[in-house]
Amino acid sequence: MVSDQLFFHIHYCNHRSFDDKKHAPRRISRTLSHHELILFTGGTGMITIDQRDYSIKKGLLCYIQPGLHHTFAAEAGPGGFLSVHFSCAEVVWNQNQWMIHEGTKKLMRKTGKVLTDYYEIEALFRRLTTCWDNKRPGYPFAARTLLQQLLITIREKFRRQNQNDSSSLKVETIIAYMQKNLSKHITLQELAALVQLSSTYLTRIFKESTGYSVIAYFNQMKIDKAKELLLDGDHKVKEVAHLLGFADEFYFSRLFKRSEGISPNEYYSKNVHG
């Protein structure tokens, strides 16, 4: 859902509480050019996103991606919601330069879901809207940080709520297997056989869950471990490559530079010898 390479810009935050049982019904029909996240804290009515209807109730979380038409019809009576409107960009460090891609892709698989335990999400959401309303010095950065924390917490909440989802469990099995076998060379076919899926299907569900391809994720885990080994100062680059299952030291160095922007030797010199 959320990549660690996303940079967020918040357009505005909103929060409404309707305590009067006779408040006028609210109706909206629109298509936005940015992302929107809404948590309903009460009320009744209907929200339709991309021709799919969701009954408004406490704990309903809705995500609307750019360009997706939606209608909102809240009925008279008490209720409320919290919302944040934002854009994002994918910022990638590649070949010693930053590359920026506008983030219009879907950040969540589901457009609407009722949370069984929404209190933690609501508390974070209220911190975000309060931060935005108070406009204290540094609030744009603080709000962006809270938004990212909110999205990560939602992802974890979805994961726990979907513990019986076999696809999610298989992805977790793959990641745990990778962690235990960082010193080995593992193929996509081997991992697919481990969880009894086709390579094509595993590739799709893994990318949906993590934002990375299977092998790219495994290689990044190796690079993270390589940085630890290099900082220890007891291993040469060739030894680190060997310890992490790379038969070709130069291929390892290319992967490292693609990830970090500098070679392993430069990383060692910069961080160990200053």
C-alpha positions as CSV (number, residue, x, y, z in Angstrom):
1,M,0.0,0.0,0.0
2,V,2.5,2.6,1.2
3,S,6.0,2.7,-0.3
4,D,8.9,4.2,1.7
5,Q,9.8,6.2,-1.4
6,L,6.6,8.3,-1.4
7,F,6.7,12.0,-0.5
8,F,3.4,13.6,0.5
9,H,1.8,17.0,0.0
10,I,-1.3,17.7,2.0
11,H,-3.9,20.0,0.3
12,Y,-6.2,20.3,3.3
13,C,-7.7,18.4,6.2
14,N,-11.3,18.4,7.3
15,H,-13.4,17.3,10.2
16,R,-17.1,17.5,10.9
17,S,-19.3,16.5,13.8
18,F,-23.1,16.6,13.4
19,D,-24.7,16.4,16.8
20,D,-28.0,17.9,15.8
21,K,-30.5,15.2,14.9
22,K,-32.1,17.6,12.5
23,H,-29.1,18.8,10.5
24,A,-29.6,19.1,6.8
25,P,-28.6,16.1,4.6
26,R,-25.3,16.6,2.8
27,R,-24.9,15.5,-0.8
28,I,-21.7,15.7,-2.9
29,S,-20.9,14.3,-6.4
30,R,-17.4,14.9,-7.7
31,T,-14.1,13.6,-9.2
32,L,-10.9,14.8,-7.6
33,S,-7.4,15.1,-9.1
34,H,-5.8,14.0,-5.8
35,H,-6.1,11.3,-3.2
36,E,-8.7,11.5,-0.4
37,L,-8.9,9.4,2.8
38,I,-12.1,9.6,4.9
39,L,-13.0,8.0,8.3
40,F,-16.6,8.2,9.3
41,T,-17.1,8.7,13.1
42,G,-20.9,8.2,12.9
43,G,-24.0,8.9,10.9
44,T,-26.0,7.1,8.2
45,G,-26.3,7.4,4.5
46,M,-24.4,6.1,1.4
47,I,-21.1,6.8,-0.2
48,T,-20.6,5.4,-3.8
49,I,-17.0,5.1,-5.1
50,D,-16.5,3.9,-8.7
51,Q,-20.1,2.5,-8.8
52,R,-19.7,0.6,-5.6
53,D,-22.0,1.5,-2.6
54,Y,-20.9,1.6,1.0
55,S,-23.3,2.2,3.9
56,I,-22.0,5.1,6.1
57,K,-21.4,4.0,9.7
58,K,-19.0,4.5,12.5
59,G,-15.6,3.0,11.6
60,L,-16.1,3.0,7.8
61,L,-12.8,4.0,6.2
62,C,-12.8,5.1,2.5
63,Y,-9.9,5.7,0.2
64,I,-10.5,7.6,-3.1
65,Q,-7.8,7.7,-5.7
66,P,-7.3,10.5,-8.3
67,G,-9.8,10.5,-11.1
68,L,-12.3,8.2,-9.4
69,H,-15.9,9.6,-9.4
70,H,-17.7,9.3,-6.1
71,T,-21.0,10.5,-4.5
72,F,-21.6,11.2,-0.9
73,A,-25.1,11.3,0.6
74,A,-25.4,11.6,4.4
75,E,-28.8,11.4,5.9
76,A,-30.2,13.8,8.5
77,G,-29.2,13.0,12.1
78,P,-26.0,12.9,14.2
79,G,-22.8,11.8,12.6
80,G,-19.3,13.0,11.5
81,F,-16.2,12.3,9.6
82,L,-12.4,13.1,9.4
83,S,-10.8,13.5,6.0
84,V,-7.4,14.4,4.4
85,H,-6.9,15.5,0.8
86,F,-3.3,14.9,-0.5
87,S,-1.1,14.3,-3.4
88,C,2.1,12.2,-3.5
89,A,5.2,11.6,-5.6
90,E,7.5,8.7,-5.7
91,V,11.1,9.9,-5.1
92,V,13.8,7.4,-6.2
93,W,17.6,7.7,-5.7
94,N,19.1,6.2,-8.8
95,Q,22.5,6.5,-10.4
96,N,23.5,9.4,-8.2
97,Q,20.4,11.5,-8.9
98,W,16.9,11.9,-7.7
99,M,14.1,10.8,-10.0
100,I,10.5,12.0,-9.2
101,H,7.3,10.4,-10.5
102,E,3.9,11.7,-9.8
103,G,2.0,9.3,-7.6
104,T,-1.4,8.7,-9.1
105,K,-1.4,5.0,-8.6
106,K,-3.8,3.4,-6.1
107,L,-2.4,3.4,-2.6
108,M,-4.9,0.9,-1.1
109,R,-6.4,-2.2,-2.6
110,K,-9.8,-1.5,-1.0
111,T,-11.8,1.7,-1.6
112,G,-14.0,1.1,1.5
113,K,-13.7,-1.1,4.6
114,V,-15.4,-1.1,8.0
115,L,-12.7,-1.3,10.7
116,T,-13.5,-3.7,13.6
117,D,-11.2,-1.7,15.9
118,Y,-10.9,1.9,14.6
119,Y,-9.9,3.7,17.8
120,E,-6.2,3.9,17.1
121,I,-6.9,5.1,13.5
122,E,-9.3,7.7,14.7
123,A,-6.8,9.0,17.3
124,L,-4.1,9.4,14.7
125,F,-6.5,11.0,12.3
126,R,-7.6,13.5,14.9
127,R,-4.0,14.3,15.7
128,L,-3.5,15.0,12.0
129,T,-6.5,17.3,11.6
130,T,-5.7,19.1,14.9
131,C,-2.1,19.7,13.7
132,W,-3.5,21.1,10.4
133,D,-6.0,23.4,12.2
134,N,-3.6,24.8,14.7
135,K,-1.1,25.9,12.1
136,R,1.9,26.0,14.5
137,P,5.4,26.6,13.1
138,G,6.5,23.6,11.1
139,Y,2.9,22.2,10.7
140,P,3.3,21.1,7.0
141,F,6.2,18.8,7.9
142,A,4.5,17.6,11.1
143,A,1.2,16.9,9.2
144,R,3.0,15.0,6.4
145,T,4.7,12.8,9.1
146,L,1.4,12.1,10.8
147,L,-0.2,11.2,7.4
148,Q,2.5,8.7,6.6
149,Q,2.2,7.3,10.1
150,L,-1.6,7.1,9.6
151,L,-1.2,5.2,6.3
152,I,1.3,2.8,7.8
153,T,-1.0,2.1,10.8
154,I,-3.9,1.5,8.4
155,R,-1.9,-1.0,6.4
156,E,-1.0,-2.8,9.6
157,K,-4.6,-2.7,10.7
158,F,-5.8,-4.2,7.4
159,R,-3.1,-6.9,7.7
160,R,-4.2,-7.9,11.1
161,Q,-7.9,-7.8,10.2
162,N,-7.2,-10.0,7.2
163,Q,-5.2,-12.7,9.1
164,N,-7.2,-15.3,7.3
165,D,-6.4,-14.0,3.9
166,S,-4.3,-16.7,2.4
167,S,-2.5,-14.4,0.0
168,S,-1.3,-12.1,2.9
169,L,-0.1,-15.1,4.9
170,K,1.8,-16.4,1.9
171,V,3.6,-13.1,1.4
172,E,4.6,-13.1,5.0
173,T,5.9,-16.6,4.7
174,I,8.0,-15.6,1.7
175,I,9.5,-12.6,3.6
176,A,10.3,-14.7,6.7
177,Y,12.0,-17.3,4.4
178,M,14.1,-14.5,2.7
179,Q,15.2,-13.2,6.1
180,K,16.4,-16.6,7.2
181,N,18.3,-17.1,3.9
182,L,20.0,-13.9,3.1
183,S,23.3,-15.8,2.5
184,K,21.7,-17.8,-0.3
185,H,20.8,-17.3,-3.9
186,I,17.0,-17.8,-4.2
187,T,15.0,-17.9,-7.4
188,L,11.4,-16.8,-7.9
189,Q,10.5,-20.4,-8.9
190,E,11.8,-21.7,-5.6
191,L,9.8,-19.2,-3.6
192,A,6.7,-19.9,-5.7
193,A,7.0,-23.6,-4.9
194,L,7.5,-22.8,-1.2
195,V,3.9,-21.4,-1.0
196,Q,2.5,-23.5,-3.8
197,L,1.6,-20.7,-6.2
198,S,2.6,-19.9,-9.8
199,S,5.4,-17.5,-10.3
200,T,3.1,-15.1,-12.1
201,Y,0.5,-15.0,-9.3
202,L,3.1,-14.7,-6.6
203,T,4.7,-11.8,-8.4
204,R,1.4,-10.0,-8.5
205,I,0.3,-10.5,-4.9
206,F,3.8,-9.7,-3.6
207,K,3.9,-6.4,-5.6
208,E,0.4,-5.5,-4.3
209,S,1.4,-6.1,-0.7
210,T,4.9,-4.6,-0.6
211,G,5.2,-2.3,-3.6
212,Y,8.3,-4.2,-4.8
213,S,8.9,-7.2,-7.0
214,V,10.0,-10.4,-5.2
215,I,13.6,-10.3,-6.2
216,A,13.9,-6.6,-5.8
217,Y,12.7,-6.9,-2.2
218,F,15.1,-9.8,-1.5
219,N,18.0,-7.8,-3.0
220,Q,17.1,-4.7,-0.9
221,M,17.1,-6.9,2.2
222,K,20.6,-8.0,1.2
223,I,21.8,-4.5,0.7
224,D,20.5,-3.4,4.1
225,K,22.4,-6.3,5.6
226,A,25.5,-5.4,3.6
227,K,25.5,-1.9,5.1
228,E,25.5,-3.4,8.6
229,L,28.4,-5.7,7.7
230,L,30.4,-2.9,6.0
231,L,29.9,-0.6,9.1
232,D,31.3,-3.3,11.3
233,G,34.5,-2.7,9.5
234,D,35.6,-6.4,9.7
235,H,34.7,-7.4,6.1
236,K,36.0,-6.4,2.7
237,V,33.5,-5.8,-0.1
238,K,34.3,-9.2,-1.7
239,E,33.7,-11.0,1.6
240,V,30.4,-9.2,2.2
241,A,29.2,-10.1,-1.3
242,H,30.1,-13.8,-0.6
243,L,28.4,-13.7,2.8
244,L,25.2,-12.5,1.1
245,G,25.2,-15.2,-1.6
246,F,26.5,-13.1,-4.5
247,A,28.9,-15.1,-6.7
248,D,29.8,-11.9,-8.6
249,E,31.3,-9.1,-6.6
250,F,30.8,-6.6,-9.4
251,Y,27.1,-7.4,-9.7
252,F,26.8,-6.9,-5.9
253,S,28.6,-3.5,-6.3
254,R,26.2,-2.5,-9.1
255,L,23.1,-3.3,-7.0
256,F,24.6,-1.5,-4.0
257,K,25.3,1.7,-6.0
258,R,21.8,1.5,-7.6
259,S,20.3,1.5,-4.1
260,E,22.6,3.8,-2.2
261,G,24.0,6.1,-5.0
262,I,27.6,5.2,-4.0
263,S,29.7,2.1,-4.3
264,P,30.3,-0.2,-1.3
265,N,33.9,1.0,-1.0
266,E,32.7,4.6,-1.0
267,Y,30.0,3.8,1.6
268,Y,32.7,2.2,3.8
269,S,35.1,5.1,3.5
270,K,32.4,7.7,4.0
271,N,30.8,6.1,7.1
272,V,33.7,4.3,8.8
273,H,36.6,6.7,8.0
274,G,34.5,9.9,7.6
